[in-house]
Amino acid sequence: MPNGKCPKCDGPMAEGFVLDRTYGANLQSIWVDGEPEKSFWTGVAVGDRQKIPVTTLRCGRCGYLESFAVEI
């Protein structure tokens, strides 16, 4: 996990996530291994590829966002 200081302005970073809104649901963004494959039914096919939730840090001073995906 990155440290708590902004790499741009040295301000404080707060942990959060980017919200993905879908029909009837609010979800956390997920990193998926490989190139996107189009799917007629779902938009993008992901199958059994590796998937990791994305965490995003936001600088309280300049607003810079830094995202990362770490397996737990």
C-alpha atoms as a printed R data frame, in Angstrom:
   type eleno elety resid chain resno       x       y       z
1  ATOM     1    CA   MET     A     1   0.000   0.000   0.000
2  ATOM     2    CA   PRO     A     2   1.386   3.437  -0.922
3  ATOM     3    CA   ASN     A     3   2.372   5.891   1.815
4  ATOM     4    CA   GLY     A     4  -0.013   8.604   3.040
5  ATOM     5    CA   LYS     A     5   1.621  11.568   1.255
6  ATOM     6    CA   CYS     A     6   0.721  12.918  -2.185
7  ATOM     7    CA   PRO     A     7   3.459  12.347  -4.806
8  ATOM     8    CA   LYS     A     8   2.536  15.686  -6.467
9  ATOM     9    CA   CYS     A     9   2.276  18.202  -3.588
10 ATOM    10    CA   ASP     A    10   3.170  16.199  -0.435
11 ATOM    11    CA   GLY     A    11  -0.367  16.738   0.959
12 ATOM    12    CA   PRO     A    12  -2.280  14.138   3.000
13 ATOM    13    CA   MET     A    13  -3.833  11.209   1.092
14 ATOM    14    CA   ALA     A    14  -7.173   9.685   2.126
15 ATOM    15    CA   GLU     A    15  -8.197   6.132   1.167
16 ATOM    16    CA   GLY     A    16 -11.429   5.566  -0.753
17 ATOM    17    CA   PHE     A    17 -12.711   3.997  -3.964
18 ATOM    18    CA   VAL     A    18 -14.219   4.948  -7.326
19 ATOM    19    CA   LEU     A    19 -17.922   4.145  -7.442
20 ATOM    20    CA   ASP     A    20 -19.266   2.278 -10.479
21 ATOM    21    CA   ARG     A    21 -23.009   2.781 -10.843
22 ATOM    22    CA   THR     A    22 -24.987   0.174 -12.708
23 ATOM    23    CA   TYR     A    23 -28.679  -0.475 -13.110
24 ATOM    24    CA   GLY     A    24 -29.893  -0.977  -9.552
25 ATOM    25    CA   ALA     A    25 -26.449  -1.271  -7.910
26 ATOM    26    CA   ASN     A    26 -23.438   0.679  -6.631
27 ATOM    27    CA   LEU     A    27 -20.142  -1.229  -7.028
28 ATOM    28    CA   GLN     A    28 -16.428  -0.769  -6.361
29 ATOM    29    CA   SER     A    29 -14.207  -0.651  -9.465
30 ATOM    30    CA   ILE     A    30 -12.349  -3.904 -10.180
31 ATOM    31    CA   TRP     A    31  -9.104  -4.438 -12.078
32 ATOM    32    CA   VAL     A    32  -9.346  -7.324 -14.589
33 ATOM    33    CA   ASP     A    33  -6.301  -9.074 -16.078
34 ATOM    34    CA   GLY     A    34  -5.812  -8.815 -19.857
35 ATOM    35    CA   GLU     A    35  -7.365  -6.874 -22.719
36 ATOM    36    CA   PRO     A    36 -11.117  -6.140 -22.723
37 ATOM    37    CA   GLU     A    37 -13.248  -8.497 -24.841
38 ATOM    38    CA   LYS     A    38 -16.548  -7.206 -26.196
39 ATOM    39    CA   SER     A    39 -19.669  -9.097 -25.185
40 ATOM    40    CA   PHE     A    40 -23.090  -8.583 -26.732
41 ATOM    41    CA   TRP     A    41 -24.874  -9.402 -23.460
42 ATOM    42    CA   THR     A    42 -22.664  -7.815 -20.782
43 ATOM    43    CA   GLY     A    43 -20.648  -5.162 -22.678
44 ATOM    44    CA   VAL     A    44 -17.302  -6.686 -21.653
45 ATOM    45    CA   ALA     A    45 -16.627 -10.386 -21.085
46 ATOM    46    CA   VAL     A    46 -14.433 -11.190 -18.079
47 ATOM    47    CA   GLY     A    47 -14.909 -14.934 -17.589
48 ATOM    48    CA   ASP     A    48 -12.597 -16.508 -15.045
49 ATOM    49    CA   ARG     A    49  -9.794 -13.944 -15.379
50 ATOM    50    CA   GLN     A    50  -8.075 -12.569 -12.279
51 ATOM    51    CA   LYS     A    51 -10.092  -9.740 -10.669
52 ATOM    52    CA   ILE     A    52  -8.872  -7.412  -7.900
53 ATOM    53    CA   PRO     A    53 -10.814  -4.528  -6.266
54 ATOM    54    CA   VAL     A    54  -9.309  -1.084  -6.956
55 ATOM    55    CA   THR     A    55  -8.541   1.236  -4.041
56 ATOM    56    CA   THR     A    56  -8.032   4.938  -4.730
57 ATOM    57    CA   LEU     A    57  -6.178   7.509  -2.650
58 ATOM    58    CA   ARG     A    58  -7.154  11.192  -2.926
59 ATOM    59    CA   CYS     A    59  -4.999  14.145  -1.924
60 ATOM    60    CA   GLY     A    60  -6.810  16.510   0.439
61 ATOM    61    CA   ARG     A    61  -4.727  19.435  -0.813
62 ATOM    62    CA   CYS     A    62  -4.571  19.196  -4.634
63 ATOM    63    CA   GLY     A    63  -7.183  16.496  -5.406
64 ATOM    64    CA   TYR     A    64  -4.727  14.135  -7.144
65 ATOM    65    CA   LEU     A    65  -6.046  10.553  -7.387
66 ATOM    66    CA   GLU     A    66  -3.824   7.467  -7.248
67 ATOM    67    CA   SER     A    67  -5.367   4.041  -7.772
68 ATOM    68    CA   PHE     A    68  -3.964   0.601  -7.032
69 ATOM    69    CA   ALA     A    69  -5.117  -3.003  -6.880
70 ATOM    70    CA   VAL     A    70  -3.688  -5.270  -4.186
71 ATOM    71    CA   GLU     A    71  -4.616  -8.907  -3.614
72 ATOM    72    CA   ILE     A    72  -5.446  -9.663  -0.026
